[in-house]
Amino acid sequence: MVKTAYKYNPEDFTQILGLSGELDTFYKLHEAYTNEKTLGNRVNLKKHGIDLFFTLKHRILEGAITQNTAHEIREHMEELLYD
């Protein structure tokens, strides 16, 4: 589990296929990049950000998450990616 409290807690999305794990991994990668700002950590974070984007997109199409919630999660994700 991640150390920092983030706006979207992965545990709140355990009922949505894959989303909890994707958020948890994204946050772990964000913490790794925050602790050590290397190119490798940055690339891993951005790559997983793309994976998370498509997970959100698929969950919208399935009706598991609303477009509004997915949009808010993506905005939060982008804030973390480009802070």
mmCIF file of the N, C-alpha and C atoms, coordinates in Angstrom:
data_MODEL
# 
_entry.id   MODEL 
# 
loop_
_atom_site.group_PDB 
_atom_site.id 
_atom_site.type_symbol 
_atom_site.label_atom_id 
_atom_site.label_alt_id 
_atom_site.label_comp_id 
_atom_site.label_asym_id 
_atom_site.label_entity_id 
_atom_site.label_seq_id 
_atom_site.pdbx_PDB_ins_code 
_atom_site.Cartn_x 
_atom_site.Cartn_y 
_atom_site.Cartn_z 
_atom_site.occupancy 
_atom_site.B_iso_or_equiv 
_atom_site.pdbx_formal_charge 
_atom_site.auth_seq_id 
_atom_site.auth_comp_id 
_atom_site.auth_asym_id 
_atom_site.auth_atom_id 
_atom_site.pdbx_PDB_model_num 
ATOM 1   N N  . MET A 1 1  ? 0.844   -1.186 0.000   1.00 0.00 ? 1  MET A N  1 
ATOM 2   C CA . MET A 1 1  ? 0.000   0.000  0.000   1.00 0.00 ? 1  MET A CA 1 
ATOM 3   C C  . MET A 1 1  ? 0.886   1.245  0.000   1.00 0.00 ? 1  MET A C  1 
ATOM 4   N N  . VAL A 1 2  ? 0.399   2.294  -0.604  1.00 0.00 ? 2  VAL A N  1 
ATOM 5   C CA . VAL A 1 2  ? 1.159   3.534  -0.702  1.00 0.00 ? 2  VAL A CA 1 
ATOM 6   C C  . VAL A 1 2  ? 1.192   4.255  0.634   1.00 0.00 ? 2  VAL A C  1 
ATOM 7   N N  . LYS A 1 3  ? 2.207   5.089  0.807   1.00 0.00 ? 3  LYS A N  1 
ATOM 8   C CA . LYS A 1 3  ? 2.403   5.798  2.067   1.00 0.00 ? 3  LYS A CA 1 
ATOM 9   C C  . LYS A 1 3  ? 1.603   7.091  2.152   1.00 0.00 ? 3  LYS A C  1 
ATOM 10  N N  . THR A 1 4  ? 1.459   7.776  1.043   1.00 0.00 ? 4  THR A N  1 
ATOM 11  C CA . THR A 1 4  ? 0.814   9.081  1.010   1.00 0.00 ? 4  THR A CA 1 
ATOM 12  C C  . THR A 1 4  ? -0.692  8.931  0.835   1.00 0.00 ? 4  THR A C  1 
ATOM 13  N N  . ALA A 1 5  ? -1.445  9.827  1.434   1.00 0.00 ? 5  ALA A N  1 
ATOM 14  C CA . ALA A 1 5  ? -2.900  9.839  1.225   1.00 0.00 ? 5  ALA A CA 1 
ATOM 15  C C  . ALA A 1 5  ? -3.182  10.607 -0.064  1.00 0.00 ? 5  ALA A C  1 
ATOM 16  N N  . TYR A 1 6  ? -3.774  9.933  -1.020  1.00 0.00 ? 6  TYR A N  1 
ATOM 17  C CA . TYR A 1 6  ? -4.088  10.549 -2.300  1.00 0.00 ? 6  TYR A CA 1 
ATOM 18  C C  . TYR A 1 6  ? -5.583  10.831 -2.387  1.00 0.00 ? 6  TYR A C  1 
ATOM 19  N N  . LYS A 1 7  ? -5.938  11.667 -3.327  1.00 0.00 ? 7  LYS A N  1 
ATOM 20  C CA . LYS A 1 7  ? -7.332  12.077 -3.501  1.00 0.00 ? 7  LYS A CA 1 
ATOM 21  C C  . LYS A 1 7  ? -8.247  10.886 -3.791  1.00 0.00 ? 7  LYS A C  1 
ATOM 22  N N  . TYR A 1 8  ? -7.763  9.917  -4.569  1.00 0.00 ? 8  TYR A N  1 
ATOM 23  C CA . TYR A 1 8  ? -8.560  8.740  -4.925  1.00 0.00 ? 8  TYR A CA 1 
ATOM 24  C C  . TYR A 1 8  ? -7.904  7.505  -4.331  1.00 0.00 ? 8  TYR A C  1 
ATOM 25  N N  . ASN A 1 9  ? -8.479  7.017  -3.250  1.00 0.00 ? 9  ASN A N  1 
ATOM 26  C CA . ASN A 1 9  ? -7.953  5.866  -2.535  1.00 0.00 ? 9  ASN A CA 1 
ATOM 27  C C  . ASN A 1 9  ? -8.231  4.592  -3.331  1.00 0.00 ? 9  ASN A C  1 
ATOM 28  N N  . PRO A 1 10 ? -7.208  3.799  -3.637  1.00 0.00 ? 10 PRO A N  1 
ATOM 29  C CA . PRO A 1 10 ? -7.431  2.564  -4.390  1.00 0.00 ? 10 PRO A CA 1 
ATOM 30  C C  . PRO A 1 10 ? -8.451  1.631  -3.739  1.00 0.00 ? 10 PRO A C  1 
ATOM 31  N N  . GLU A 1 11 ? -8.512  1.630  -2.418  1.00 0.00 ? 11 GLU A N  1 
ATOM 32  C CA . GLU A 1 11 ? -9.458  0.763  -1.704  1.00 0.00 ? 11 GLU A CA 1 
ATOM 33  C C  . GLU A 1 11 ? -10.916 1.129  -1.987  1.00 0.00 ? 11 GLU A C  1 
ATOM 34  N N  . ASP A 1 12 ? -11.158 2.340  -2.425  1.00 0.00 ? 12 ASP A N  1 
ATOM 35  C CA . ASP A 1 12 ? -12.525 2.758  -2.758  1.00 0.00 ? 12 ASP A CA 1 
ATOM 36  C C  . ASP A 1 12 ? -12.995 2.188  -4.091  1.00 0.00 ? 12 ASP A C  1 
ATOM 37  N N  . PHE A 1 13 ? -12.087 1.579  -4.850  1.00 0.00 ? 13 PHE A N  1 
ATOM 38  C CA . PHE A 1 13 ? -12.414 1.104  -6.195  1.00 0.00 ? 13 PHE A CA 1 
ATOM 39  C C  . PHE A 1 13 ? -12.195 -0.409 -6.343  1.00 0.00 ? 13 PHE A C  1 
ATOM 40  N N  . THR A 1 14 ? -12.204 -1.140 -5.239  1.00 0.00 ? 14 THR A N  1 
ATOM 41  C CA . THR A 1 14 ? -11.965 -2.584 -5.310  1.00 0.00 ? 14 THR A CA 1 
ATOM 42  C C  . THR A 1 14 ? -13.068 -3.312 -6.070  1.00 0.00 ? 14 THR A C  1 
ATOM 43  N N  . GLN A 1 15 ? -14.253 -2.761 -6.129  1.00 0.00 ? 15 GLN A N  1 
ATOM 44  C CA . GLN A 1 15 ? -15.361 -3.408 -6.835  1.00 0.00 ? 15 GLN A CA 1 
ATOM 45  C C  . GLN A 1 15 ? -15.293 -3.195 -8.346  1.00 0.00 ? 15 GLN A C  1 
ATOM 46  N N  . ILE A 1 16 ? -14.373 -2.373 -8.810  1.00 0.00 ? 16 ILE A N  1 
ATOM 47  C CA . ILE A 1 16 ? -14.247 -2.088 -10.246 1.00 0.00 ? 16 ILE A CA 1 
ATOM 48  C C  . ILE A 1 16 ? -13.008 -2.806 -10.775 1.00 0.00 ? 16 ILE A C  1 
ATOM 49  N N  . LEU A 1 17 ? -13.225 -3.699 -11.716 1.00 0.00 ? 17 LEU A N  1 
ATOM 50  C CA . LEU A 1 17 ? -12.187 -4.566 -12.265 1.00 0.00 ? 17 LEU A CA 1 
ATOM 51  C C  . LEU A 1 17 ? -10.896 -3.815 -12.602 1.00 0.00 ? 17 LEU A C  1 
ATOM 52  N N  . GLY A 1 18 ? -9.821  -4.166 -11.909 1.00 0.00 ? 18 GLY A N  1 
ATOM 53  C CA . GLY A 1 18 ? -8.497  -3.658 -12.217 1.00 0.00 ? 18 GLY A CA 1 
ATOM 54  C C  . GLY A 1 18 ? -8.170  -2.253 -11.753 1.00 0.00 ? 18 GLY A C  1 
ATOM 55  N N  . LEU A 1 19 ? -9.167  -1.457 -11.441 1.00 0.00 ? 19 LEU A N  1 
ATOM 56  C CA . LEU A 1 19 ? -8.906  -0.043 -11.146 1.00 0.00 ? 19 LEU A CA 1 
ATOM 57  C C  . LEU A 1 19 ? -8.144  0.150  -9.839  1.00 0.00 ? 19 LEU A C  1 
ATOM 58  N N  . SER A 1 20 ? -8.504  -0.595 -8.826  1.00 0.00 ? 20 SER A N  1 
ATOM 59  C CA . SER A 1 20 ? -7.822  -0.473 -7.540  1.00 0.00 ? 20 SER A CA 1 
ATOM 60  C C  . SER A 1 20 ? -6.327  -0.765 -7.681  1.00 0.00 ? 20 SER A C  1 
ATOM 61  N N  . GLY A 1 21 ? -5.994  -1.855 -8.339  1.00 0.00 ? 21 GLY A N  1 
ATOM 62  C CA . GLY A 1 21 ? -4.597  -2.220 -8.532  1.00 0.00 ? 21 GLY A CA 1 
ATOM 63  C C  . GLY A 1 21 ? -3.839  -1.226 -9.390  1.00 0.00 ? 21 GLY A C  1 
ATOM 64  N N  . GLU A 1 22 ? -4.500  -0.726 -10.431 1.00 0.00 ? 22 GLU A N  1 
ATOM 65  C CA . GLU A 1 22 ? -3.862  0.265  -11.311 1.00 0.00 ? 22 GLU A CA 1 
ATOM 66  C C  . GLU A 1 22 ? -3.563  1.559  -10.549 1.00 0.00 ? 22 GLU A C  1 
ATOM 67  N N  . LEU A 1 23 ? -4.516  2.013  -9.747  1.00 0.00 ? 23 LEU A N  1 
ATOM 68  C CA . LEU A 1 23 ? -4.289  3.230  -8.948  1.00 0.00 ? 23 LEU A CA 1 
ATOM 69  C C  . LEU A 1 23 ? -3.163  3.011  -7.946  1.00 0.00 ? 23 LEU A C  1 
ATOM 70  N N  . ASP A 1 24 ? -3.181  1.865  -7.275  1.00 0.00 ? 24 ASP A N  1 
ATOM 71  C CA . ASP A 1 24 ? -2.159  1.569  -6.287  1.00 0.00 ? 24 ASP A CA 1 
ATOM 72  C C  . ASP A 1 24 ? -0.768  1.563  -6.932  1.00 0.00 ? 24 ASP A C  1 
ATOM 73  N N  . THR A 1 25 ? -0.649  0.922  -8.077  1.00 0.00 ? 25 THR A N  1 
ATOM 74  C CA . THR A 1 25 ? 0.638   0.882  -8.785  1.00 0.00 ? 25 THR A CA 1 
ATOM 75  C C  . THR A 1 25 ? 1.064   2.274  -9.220  1.00 0.00 ? 25 THR A C  1 
ATOM 76  N N  . PHE A 1 26 ? 0.122   3.057  -9.744  1.00 0.00 ? 26 PHE A N  1 
ATOM 77  C CA . PHE A 1 26 ? 0.441   4.419  -10.171 1.00 0.00 ? 26 PHE A CA 1 
ATOM 78  C C  . PHE A 1 26 ? 0.976   5.237  -8.994  1.00 0.00 ? 26 PHE A C  1 
ATOM 79  N N  . TYR A 1 27 ? 0.309   5.144  -7.849  1.00 0.00 ? 27 TYR A N  1 
ATOM 80  C CA . TYR A 1 27 ? 0.743   5.896  -6.679  1.00 0.00 ? 27 TYR A CA 1 
ATOM 81  C C  . TYR A 1 27 ? 2.116   5.431  -6.184  1.00 0.00 ? 27 TYR A C  1 
ATOM 82  N N  . LYS A 1 28 ? 2.370   4.131  -6.227  1.00 0.00 ? 28 LYS A N  1 
ATOM 83  C CA . LYS A 1 28 ? 3.696   3.622  -5.829  1.00 0.00 ? 28 LYS A CA 1 
ATOM 84  C C  . LYS A 1 28 ? 4.780   4.156  -6.757  1.00 0.00 ? 28 LYS A C  1 
ATOM 85  N N  . LEU A 1 29 ? 4.492   4.159  -8.055  1.00 0.00 ? 29 LEU A N  1 
ATOM 86  C CA . LEU A 1 29 ? 5.452   4.695  -9.019  1.00 0.00 ? 29 LEU A CA 1 
ATOM 87  C C  . LEU A 1 29 ? 5.649   6.196  -8.830  1.00 0.00 ? 29 LEU A C  1 
ATOM 88  N N  . HIS A 1 30 ? 4.572   6.903  -8.475  1.00 0.00 ? 30 HIS A N  1 
ATOM 89  C CA . HIS A 1 30 ? 4.679   8.340  -8.215  1.00 0.00 ? 30 HIS A CA 1 
ATOM 90  C C  . HIS A 1 30 ? 5.573   8.590  -7.005  1.00 0.00 ? 30 HIS A C  1 
ATOM 91  N N  . GLU A 1 31 ? 5.390   7.794  -5.965  1.00 0.00 ? 31 GLU A N  1 
ATOM 92  C CA . GLU A 1 31 ? 6.231   7.941  -4.777  1.00 0.00 ? 31 GLU A CA 1 
ATOM 93  C C  . GLU A 1 31 ? 7.695   7.631  -5.090  1.00 0.00 ? 31 GLU A C  1 
ATOM 94  N N  . ALA A 1 32 ? 7.924   6.592  -5.909  1.00 0.00 ? 32 ALA A N  1 
ATOM 95  C CA . ALA A 1 32 ? 9.297   6.252  -6.293  1.00 0.00 ? 32 ALA A CA 1 
ATOM 96  C C  . ALA A 1 32 ? 9.930   7.409  -7.055  1.00 0.00 ? 32 ALA A C  1 
ATOM 97  N N  . TYR A 1 33 ? 9.160   8.018  -7.956  1.00 0.00 ? 33 TYR A N  1 
ATOM 98  C CA . TYR A 1 33 ? 9.686   9.149  -8.722  1.00 0.00 ? 33 TYR A CA 1 
ATOM 99  C C  . TYR A 1 33 ? 9.904   10.365 -7.822  1.00 0.00 ? 33 TYR A C  1 
ATOM 100 N N  . THR A 1 34 ? 9.005   10.598 -6.890  1.00 0.00 ? 34 THR A N  1 
ATOM 101 C CA . THR A 1 34 ? 9.145   11.726 -5.972  1.00 0.00 ? 34 THR A CA 1 
ATOM 102 C C  . THR A 1 34 ? 10.396  11.559 -5.106  1.00 0.00 ? 34 THR A C  1 
ATOM 103 N N  . ASN A 1 35 ? 10.664  10.332 -4.691  1.00 0.00 ? 35 ASN A N  1 
ATOM 104 C CA . ASN A 1 35 ? 11.828  10.066 -3.842  1.00 0.00 ? 35 ASN A CA 1 
ATOM 105 C C  . ASN A 1 35 ? 13.145  10.090 -4.606  1.00 0.00 ? 35 ASN A C  1 
ATOM 106 N N  . GLU A 1 36 ? 13.087  9.687  -5.876  1.00 0.00 ? 36 GLU A N  1 
ATOM 107 C CA . GLU A 1 36 ? 14.299  9.640  -6.687  1.00 0.00 ? 36 GLU A CA 1 
ATOM 108 C C  . GLU A 1 36 ? 13.941  10.016 -8.124  1.00 0.00 ? 36 GLU A C  1 
ATOM 109 N N  . LYS A 1 37 ? 14.180  11.250 -8.473  1.00 0.00 ? 37 LYS A N  1 
ATOM 110 C CA . LYS A 1 37 ? 13.770  11.792 -9.774  1.00 0.00 ? 37 LYS A CA 1 
ATOM 111 C C  . LYS A 1 37 ? 14.731  11.384 -10.889 1.00 0.00 ? 37 LYS A C  1 
ATOM 112 N N  . THR A 1 38 ? 14.686  10.091 -11.212 1.00 0.00 ? 38 THR A N  1 
ATOM 113 C CA . THR A 1 38 ? 15.521  9.582  -12.298 1.00 0.00 ? 38 THR A CA 1 
ATOM 114 C C  . THR A 1 38 ? 14.677  9.456  -13.561 1.00 0.00 ? 38 THR A C  1 
ATOM 115 N N  . LEU A 1 39 ? 15.347  9.374  -14.683 1.00 0.00 ? 39 LEU A N  1 
ATOM 116 C CA . LEU A 1 39 ? 14.652  9.212  -15.954 1.00 0.00 ? 39 LEU A CA 1 
ATOM 117 C C  . LEU A 1 39 ? 13.861  7.899  -15.977 1.00 0.00 ? 39 LEU A C  1 
ATOM 118 N N  . GLY A 1 40 ? 14.462  6.843  -15.448 1.00 0.00 ? 40 GLY A N  1 
ATOM 119 C CA . GLY A 1 40 ? 13.787  5.543  -15.417 1.00 0.00 ? 40 GLY A CA 1 
ATOM 120 C C  . GLY A 1 40 ? 12.496  5.581  -14.621 1.00 0.00 ? 40 GLY A C  1 
ATOM 121 N N  . ASN A 1 41 ? 12.537  6.230  -13.455 1.00 0.00 ? 41 ASN A N  1 
ATOM 122 C CA . ASN A 1 41 ? 11.321  6.351  -12.638 1.00 0.00 ? 41 ASN A CA 1 
ATOM 123 C C  . ASN A 1 41 ? 10.272  7.193  -13.351 1.00 0.00 ? 41 ASN A C  1 
ATOM 124 N N  . ARG A 1 42 ? 10.701  8.223  -14.037 1.00 0.00 ? 42 ARG A N  1 
ATOM 125 C CA . ARG A 1 42 ? 9.775   9.096  -14.773 1.00 0.00 ? 42 ARG A CA 1 
ATOM 126 C C  . ARG A 1 42 ? 9.105   8.329  -15.913 1.00 0.00 ? 42 ARG A C  1 
ATOM 127 N N  . VAL A 1 43 ? 9.895   7.566  -16.650 1.00 0.00 ? 43 VAL A N  1 
ATOM 128 C CA . VAL A 1 43 ? 9.366   6.777  -17.764 1.00 0.00 ? 43 VAL A CA 1 
ATOM 129 C C  . VAL A 1 43 ? 8.367   5.740  -17.247 1.00 0.00 ? 43 VAL A C  1 
ATOM 130 N N  . ASN A 1 44 ? 8.712   5.052  -16.163 1.00 0.00 ? 44 ASN A N  1 
ATOM 131 C CA . ASN A 1 44 ? 7.801   4.060  -15.585 1.00 0.00 ? 44 ASN A CA 1 
ATOM 132 C C  . ASN A 1 44 ? 6.484   4.695  -15.145 1.00 0.00 ? 44 ASN A C  1 
ATOM 133 N N  . LEU A 1 45 ? 6.569   5.865  -14.526 1.00 0.00 ? 45 LEU A N  1 
ATOM 134 C CA . LEU A 1 45 ? 5.368   6.568  -14.084 1.00 0.00 ? 45 LEU A CA 1 
ATOM 135 C C  . LEU A 1 45 ? 4.497   6.970  -15.269 1.00 0.00 ? 45 LEU A C  1 
ATOM 136 N N  . LYS A 1 46 ? 5.104   7.548  -16.291 1.00 0.00 ? 46 LYS A N  1 
ATOM 137 C CA . LYS A 1 46 ? 4.330   7.984  -17.461 1.00 0.00 ? 46 LYS A CA 1 
ATOM 138 C C  . LYS A 1 46 ? 3.728   6.790  -18.196 1.00 0.00 ? 46 LYS A C  1 
ATOM 139 N N  . LYS A 1 47 ? 4.491   5.703  -18.316 1.00 0.00 ? 47 LYS A N  1 
ATOM 140 C CA . LYS A 1 47 ? 3.977   4.506  -18.987 1.00 0.00 ? 47 LYS A CA 1 
ATOM 141 C C  . LYS A 1 47 ? 2.768   3.961  -18.239 1.00 0.00 ? 47 LYS A C  1 
ATOM 142 N N  . HIS A 1 48 ? 2.872   3.892  -16.934 1.00 0.00 ? 48 HIS A N  1 
ATOM 143 C CA . HIS A 1 48 ? 1.733   3.376  -16.175 1.00 0.00 ? 48 HIS A CA 1 
ATOM 144 C C  . HIS A 1 48 ? 0.557   4.352  -16.205 1.00 0.00 ? 48 HIS A C  1 
ATOM 145 N N  . GLY A 1 49 ? 0.845   5.641  -16.322 1.00 0.00 ? 49 GLY A N  1 
ATOM 146 C CA . GLY A 1 49 ? -0.223  6.623  -16.483 1.00 0.00 ? 49 GLY A CA 1 
ATOM 147 C C  . GLY A 1 49 ? -1.054  6.334  -17.731 1.00 0.00 ? 49 GLY A C  1 
ATOM 148 N N  . ILE A 1 50 ? -0.388  5.905  -18.785 1.00 0.00 ? 50 ILE A N  1 
ATOM 149 C CA . ILE A 1 50 ? -1.090  5.534  -20.022 1.00 0.00 ? 50 ILE A CA 1 
ATOM 150 C C  . ILE A 1 50 ? -1.944  4.292  -19.780 1.00 0.00 ? 50 ILE A C  1 
ATOM 151 N N  . ASP A 1 51 ? -1.382  3.307  -19.082 1.00 0.00 ? 51 ASP A N  1 
ATOM 152 C CA . ASP A 1 51 ? -2.147  2.097  -18.752 1.00 0.00 ? 51 ASP A CA 1 
ATOM 153 C C  . ASP A 1 51 ? -3.390  2.437  -17.940 1.00 0.00 ? 51 ASP A C  1 
ATOM 154 N N  . LEU A 1 52 ? -3.224  3.322  -16.954 1.00 0.00 ? 52 LEU A N  1 
ATOM 155 C CA . LEU A 1 52 ? -4.349  3.733  -16.110 1.00 0.00 ? 52 LEU A CA 1 
ATOM 156 C C  . LEU A 1 52 ? -5.398  4.468  -16.934 1.00 0.00 ? 52 LEU A C  1 
ATOM 157 N N  . PHE A 1 53 ? -4.955  5.300  -17.856 1.00 0.00 ? 53 PHE A N  1 
ATOM 158 C CA . PHE A 1 53 ? -5.882  6.018  -18.738 1.00 0.00 ? 53 PHE A CA 1 
ATOM 159 C C  . PHE A 1 53 ? -6.782  5.031  -19.484 1.00 0.00 ? 53 PHE A C  1 
ATOM 160 N N  . PHE A 1 54 ? -6.187  3.988  -20.046 1.00 0.00 ? 54 PHE A N  1 
ATOM 161 C CA . PHE A 1 54 ? -6.975  3.021  -20.809 1.00 0.00 ? 54 PHE A CA 1 
ATOM 162 C C  . PHE A 1 54 ? -7.834  2.140  -19.909 1.00 0.00 ? 54 PHE A C  1 
ATOM 163 N N  . THR A 1 55 ? -7.376  1.860  -18.705 1.00 0.00 ? 55 THR A N  1 
ATOM 164 C CA . THR A 1 55 ? -8.227  1.125  -17.759 1.00 0.00 ? 55 THR A CA 1 
ATOM 165 C C  . THR A 1 55 ? -9.475  1.942  -17.460 1.00 0.00 ? 55 THR A C  1 
ATOM 166 N N  . LEU A 1 56 ? -9.294  3.233  -17.226 1.00 0.00 ? 56 LEU A N  1 
ATOM 167 C CA . LEU A 1 56 ? -10.446 4.098  -16.974 1.00 0.00 ? 56 LEU A CA 1 
ATOM 168 C C  . LEU A 1 56 ? -11.387 4.114  -18.174 1.00 0.00 ? 56 LEU A C  1 
ATOM 169 N N  . LYS A 1 57 ? -10.818 4.208  -19.347 1.00 0.00 ? 57 LYS A N  1 
ATOM 170 C CA . LYS A 1 57 ? -11.623 4.239  -20.571 1.00 0.00 ? 57 LYS A CA 1 
ATOM 171 C C  . LYS A 1 57 ? -12.449 2.951  -20.717 1.00 0.00 ? 57 LYS A C  1 
ATOM 172 N N  . HIS A 1 58 ? -11.839 1.820  -20.455 1.00 0.00 ? 58 HIS A N  1 
ATOM 173 C CA . HIS A 1 58 ? -12.561 0.552  -20.546 1.00 0.00 ? 58 HIS A CA 1 
ATOM 174 C C  . HIS A 1 58 ? -13.663 0.448  -19.490 1.00 0.00 ? 58 HIS A C  1 
ATOM 175 N N  . ARG A 1 59 ? -13.395 0.926  -18.302 1.00 0.00 ? 59 ARG A N  1 
ATOM 176 C CA . ARG A 1 59 ? -14.407 0.851  -17.243 1.00 0.00 ? 59 ARG A CA 1 
ATOM 177 C C  . ARG A 1 59 ? -15.591 1.780  -17.549 1.00 0.00 ? 59 ARG A C  1 
ATOM 178 N N  . ILE A 1 60 ? -15.335 2.895  -18.239 1.00 0.00 ? 60 ILE A N  1 
ATOM 179 C CA . ILE A 1 60 ? -16.432 3.768  -18.687 1.00 0.00 ? 60 ILE A CA 1 
ATOM 180 C C  . ILE A 1 60 ? -17.300 3.015  -19.684 1.00 0.00 ? 60 ILE A C  1 
ATOM 181 N N  . LEU A 1 61 ? -16.656 2.384  -20.664 1.00 0.00 ? 61 LEU A N  1 
ATOM 182 C CA . LEU A 1 61 ? -17.396 1.653  -21.694 1.00 0.00 ? 61 LEU A CA 1 
ATOM 183 C C  . LEU A 1 61 ? -18.222 0.519  -21.110 1.00 0.00 ? 61 LEU A C  1 
ATOM 184 N N  . GLU A 1 62 ? -17.733 -0.092 -20.046 1.00 0.00 ? 62 GLU A N  1 
ATOM 185 C CA . GLU A 1 62 ? -18.458 -1.173 -19.384 1.00 0.00 ? 62 GLU A CA 1 
ATOM 186 C C  . GLU A 1 62 ? -19.562 -0.658 -18.473 1.00 0.00 ? 62 GLU A C  1 
ATOM 187 N N  . GLY A 1 63 ? -19.528 0.634  -18.176 1.00 0.00 ? 63 GLY A N  1 
ATOM 188 C CA . GLY A 1 63 ? -20.518 1.217  -17.274 1.00 0.00 ? 63 GLY A CA 1 
ATOM 189 C C  . GLY A 1 63 ? -20.175 1.056  -15.805 1.00 0.00 ? 63 GLY A C  1 
ATOM 190 N N  . ALA A 1 64 ? -18.930 0.666  -15.513 1.00 0.00 ? 64 ALA A N  1 
ATOM 191 C CA . ALA A 1 64 ? -18.507 0.463  -14.131 1.00 0.00 ? 64 ALA A CA 1 
ATOM 192 C C  . ALA A 1 64 ? -18.156 1.768  -13.424 1.00 0.00 ? 64 ALA A C  1 
ATOM 193 N N  . ILE A 1 65 ? -17.879 2.807  -14.206 1.00 0.00 ? 65 ILE A N  1 
ATOM 194 C CA . ILE A 1 65 ? -17.501 4.111  -13.659 1.00 0.00 ? 65 ILE A CA 1 
ATOM 195 C C  . ILE A 1 65 ? -18.074 5.187  -14.574 1.00 0.00 ? 65 ILE A C  1 
ATOM 196 N N  . THR A 1 66 ? -18.447 6.311  -13.996 1.00 0.00 ? 66 THR A N  1 
ATOM 197 C CA . THR A 1 66 ? -19.015 7.384  -14.815 1.00 0.00 ? 66 THR A CA 1 
ATOM 198 C C  . THR A 1 66 ? -17.907 8.153  -15.524 1.00 0.00 ? 66 THR A C  1 
ATOM 199 N N  . GLN A 1 67 ? -18.281 8.811  -16.604 1.00 0.00 ? 67 GLN A N  1 
ATOM 200 C CA . GLN A 1 67 ? -17.307 9.635  -17.333 1.00 0.00 ? 67 GLN A CA 1 
ATOM 201 C C  . GLN A 1 67 ? -16.783 10.749 -16.441 1.00 0.00 ? 67 GLN A C  1 
ATOM 202 N N  . ASN A 1 68 ? -17.654 11.308 -15.620 1.00 0.00 ? 68 ASN A N  1 
ATOM 203 C CA . ASN A 1 68 ? -17.249 12.402 -14.751 1.00 0.00 ? 68 ASN A CA 1 
ATOM 204 C C  . ASN A 1 68 ? -16.193 11.948 -13.735 1.00 0.00 ? 68 ASN A C  1 
ATOM 205 N N  . THR A 1 69 ? -16.428 10.801 -13.111 1.00 0.00 ? 69 THR A N  1 
ATOM 206 C CA . THR A 1 69 ? -15.458 10.283 -12.139 1.00 0.00 ? 69 THR A CA 1 
ATOM 207 C C  . THR A 1 69 ? -14.136 9.956  -12.820 1.00 0.00 ? 69 THR A C  1 
ATOM 208 N N  . ALA A 1 70 ? -14.198 9.313  -13.972 1.00 0.00 ? 70 ALA A N  1 
ATOM 209 C CA . ALA A 1 70 ? -12.981 8.982  -14.712 1.00 0.00 ? 70 ALA A CA 1 
ATOM 210 C C  . ALA A 1 70 ? -12.224 10.252 -15.094 1.00 0.00 ? 70 ALA A C  1 
ATOM 211 N N  . HIS A 1 71 ? -12.955 11.280 -15.508 1.00 0.00 ? 71 HIS A N  1 
ATOM 212 C CA . HIS A 1 71 ? -12.329 12.554 -15.874 1.00 0.00 ? 71 HIS A CA 1 
ATOM 213 C C  . HIS A 1 71 ? -11.616 13.164 -14.665 1.00 0.00 ? 71 HIS A C  1 
ATOM 214 N N  . GLU A 1 72 ? -12.263 13.114 -13.507 1.00 0.00 ? 72 GLU A N  1 
ATOM 215 C CA . GLU A 1 72 ? -11.655 13.671 -12.299 1.00 0.00 ? 72 GLU A CA 1 
ATOM 216 C C  . GLU A 1 72 ? -10.394 12.893 -11.910 1.00 0.00 ? 72 GLU A C  1 
ATOM 217 N N  . ILE A 1 73 ? -10.442 11.564 -12.041 1.00 0.00 ? 73 ILE A N  1 
ATOM 218 C CA . ILE A 1 73 ? -9.262  10.750 -11.734 1.00 0.00 ? 73 ILE A CA 1 
ATOM 219 C C  . ILE A 1 73 ? -8.130  11.070 -12.708 1.00 0.00 ? 73 ILE A C  1 
ATOM 220 N N  . ARG A 1 74 ? -8.466  11.209 -13.997 1.00 0.00 ? 74 ARG A N  1 
ATOM 221 C CA . ARG A 1 74 ? -7.440  11.550 -15.000 1.00 0.00 ? 74 ARG A CA 1 
ATOM 222 C C  . ARG A 1 74 ? -6.824  12.912 -14.716 1.00 0.00 ? 74 ARG A C  1 
ATOM 223 N N  . GLU A 1 75 ? -7.634  13.882 -14.336 1.00 0.00 ? 75 GLU A N  1 
ATOM 224 C CA . GLU A 1 75 ? -7.091  15.212 -14.007 1.00 0.00 ? 75 GLU A CA 1 
ATOM 225 C C  . GLU A 1 75 ? -6.139  15.124 -12.821 1.00 0.00 ? 75 GLU A C  1 
ATOM 226 N N  . HIS A 1 76 ? -6.519  14.373 -11.814 1.00 0.00 ? 76 HIS A N  1 
ATOM 227 C CA . HIS A 1 76 ? -5.661  14.193 -10.637 1.00 0.00 ? 76 HIS A CA 1 
ATOM 228 C C  . HIS A 1 76 ? -4.358  13.498 -11.033 1.00 0.00 ? 76 HIS A C  1 
ATOM 229 N N  . MET A 1 77 ? -4.480  12.481 -11.866 1.00 0.00 ? 77 MET A N  1 
ATOM 230 C CA . MET A 1 77 ? -3.326  11.747 -12.357 1.00 0.00 ? 77 MET A CA 1 
ATOM 231 C C  . MET A 1 77 ? -2.380  12.683 -13.117 1.00 0.00 ? 77 MET A C  1 
ATOM 232 N N  . GLU A 1 78 ? -2.930  13.533 -13.983 1.00 0.00 ? 78 GLU A N  1 
ATOM 233 C CA . GLU A 1 78 ? -2.104  14.472 -14.746 1.00 0.00 ? 78 GLU A CA 1 
ATOM 234 C C  . GLU A 1 78 ? -1.431  15.488 -13.839 1.00 0.00 ? 78 GLU A C  1 
ATOM 235 N N  . GLU A 1 79 ? -2.123  15.916 -12.777 1.00 0.00 ? 79 GLU A N  1 
ATOM 236 C CA . GLU A 1 79 ? -1.503  16.834 -11.821 1.00 0.00 ? 79 GLU A CA 1 
ATOM 237 C C  . GLU A 1 79 ? -0.270  16.173 -11.198 1.00 0.00 ? 79 GLU A C  1 
ATOM 238 N N  . LEU A 1 80 ? -0.392  14.893 -10.860 1.00 0.00 ? 80 LEU A N  1 
ATOM 239 C CA . LEU A 1 80 ? 0.733   14.182 -10.267 1.00 0.00 ? 80 LEU A CA 1 
ATOM 240 C C  . LEU A 1 80 ? 1.846   13.964 -11.281 1.00 0.00 ? 80 LEU A C  1 
ATOM 241 N N  . LEU A 1 81 ? 1.475   13.683 -12.531 1.00 0.00 ? 81 LEU A N  1 
ATOM 242 C CA . LEU A 1 81 ? 2.480   13.460 -13.571 1.00 0.00 ? 81 LEU A CA 1 
ATOM 243 C C  . LEU A 1 81 ? 3.282   14.718 -13.882 1.00 0.00 ? 81 LEU A C  1 
ATOM 244 N N  . TYR A 1 82 ? 2.631   15.858 -13.851 1.00 0.00 ? 82 TYR A N  1 
ATOM 245 C CA . TYR A 1 82 ? 3.272   17.086 -14.315 1.00 0.00 ? 82 TYR A CA 1 
ATOM 246 C C  . TYR A 1 82 ? 3.481   18.123 -13.211 1.00 0.00 ? 82 TYR A C  1 
ATOM 247 N N  . ASP A 1 83 ? 3.586   17.668 -11.960 1.00 0.00 ? 83 ASP A N  1 
ATOM 248 C CA . ASP A 1 83 ? 3.815   18.614 -10.860 1.00 0.00 ? 83 ASP A CA 1 
ATOM 249 C C  . ASP A 1 83 ? 5.243   19.067 -10.793 1.00 0.00 ? 83 ASP A C  1 
# 
